Amino acid sequence: MDIRLNGRAAIVTGSSKGIGYAIATRFAQSGADVAIVARGREVLDKAVKEVGAQAKGRVIGISADVAAAAEVKRVYDEAVQAFGKVDILVNNAGTSRNAPFEAITDEVWHEDLELKLFAAIRLARLAWPGMKERKWGRIINVLNIGAKAPRAGSAPTTISRAAGMALTKVQSHEGAPHGILVNAMLVGFIEADQHVQRAAKEGVPLEDYVSRRAKDIPLRRIGKAEEFANLACFLVSDAASYITGTAINVDGGHSPIV
C-alpha cells in the first residue's frame, strides 16, 4: 500500500534512533514534515541529516528532554513555528526500567511517570485544540506489551505503560467527534539500541542475546524497527480512518493477551 502523508506535520519523540527513528523516516518518505525530538544533540543532528536525505517534506531536529513540562512546550512551539501546525503526534520517548516493587523509590516512580505518561499528556494537550479546529488529528502512544500483561519485577515501566493505554482510550473517545484518532502500539522484542546495551551489560554477544530472546516468540525472530514504523504510518494515514481506541501488539505473537 502506497501511503501518502503530504501536507501533514508530525512530531515524533525519542526519534534519533531505534523505533522512533524508523517512524520518522517512514513519515518523511511518505511526504510529511517531521520534527525529530531527542535529548542528545550529536545523535539528533545525525538523524536529521539521514532522514532529511530521504524526505519529501521538511525535517527538523529539536533537542529536548520531554520529561520536563517547559521542554514539552518548547518542542511544540518550535514545531508549529517550522510547520505552522501539528497534525500527527507520536509519543515514543521512554526507557525500560524494572525492579522489584519494594525497591522502587518515589523518585523513580516520579521520573518514570513524567517521561512516559506526562510527556504524552502534555504534548497531546498542546496539539489537541489545533487538531479539533482542523477536524483532523492522529496520536500514537508507543507502549509495550507489558501494559496488557505485566509480570513480576516489571514496574515501574509496565505501570506507566498501562496508564498510557487508559489515556489512549480516554483520548480516543473525546477525540472521535472532532476527527482525532488515537491508538496505542505495543512493542514486543524489536531491534533497538537498548538491546545492544543489555547484551553488553550481560557480557554476551548481541547475536546470542537476540537468539535467546527469540526462542520465546512464536515467529522465532525479533521484529525490525521498519516493521513497527510501517504500521505507525498506516495508522496516521487516511487509510486508517475508522481505527481509533485500539492497543495493537507488534510483537510476533509474543503477548498472551490480544
Secondary structure, 3 states (H helix, E strand, C coil): CCCCCCCCEEEEECCCCHHHHHHHHHHHHCCCEEEEEECCHHHHHHHHHHHHHHCCCCEEEEECCCCCHHHHHHHHHHHHHHHCCCCEEEECCCCCCECCHHHCCHHHHHHHHHHHHHHHHHHHHHHHHHHHHHCCEEEEEEEEHHHCCCCCCCCEHHHHHHHHHHHHHHHHHHHHHHCEEEEEEEECCECCHHHHHHHHHHCCCHHHHHHHHHCCCCCCCCECHHHHHHHHHHHCCHHHCCCCCCEEEECCCCCCCC
